Amino acid sequence: MNQSLDLAFSALSDATRRAILSRLAIGEATVMELAAPFAMTQPAISRHLRVLEEAGLITRRVEGAKRPCRLAPKGLAGIDEWLGLFRRALEANYSRLDEVLAIQAKRRKDKN
């Protein structure tokens, strides 16, 4: 899983690729539709798509001359799972902090 995460985070390190993923979150799009908002050539966008595809973040299918792209749930699930580790750790830390603050508040109240 580490290699796939490395590929995913490397792919996500580029602002254009993050923007492409944001667009694909809305729904499937062709290369030309994805290239429209950027001041770059279709081959440059295709290179970005290749990186995203190799990282397992998008999939492409052949539809005649078009190759529509969509998000790849499995690739995104790996990132979400990894981030979930940190989410759970932060939640546990906040719960402990809440407990400490509640004890301190009770002590202050008992003193008064």
Rosetta blueprint (number, residue, H / E / L):
1 M L
2 N H
3 Q H
4 S H
5 L H
6 D H
7 L H
8 A H
9 F H
10 S H
11 A H
12 L H
13 S L
14 D L
15 A H
16 T H
17 R H
18 R H
19 A H
20 I H
21 L H
22 S H
23 R H
24 L H
25 A H
26 I H
27 G L
28 E L
29 A E
30 T L
31 V H
32 M H
33 E H
34 L H
35 A H
36 A L
37 P L
38 F L
39 A L
40 M L
41 T L
42 Q H
43 P H
44 A H
45 I H
46 S H
47 R H
48 H H
49 L H
50 R H
51 V H
52 L H
53 E H
54 E H
55 A L
56 G L
57 L L
58 I E
59 T E
60 R E
61 R L
62 V L
63 E E
64 G L
65 A L
66 K E
67 R L
68 P L
69 C E
70 R E
71 L E
72 A L
73 P H
74 K H
75 G H
76 L H
77 A H
78 G H
79 I H
80 D H
81 E H
82 W H
83 L H
84 G H
85 L H
86 F H
87 R H
88 R H
89 A H
90 L H
91 E H
92 A H
93 N H
94 Y H
95 S H
96 R H
97 L H
98 D H
99 E H
100 V H
101 L H
102 A H
103 I H
104 Q H
105 A H
106 K H
107 R H
108 R H
109 K H
110 D H
111 K H
112 N L
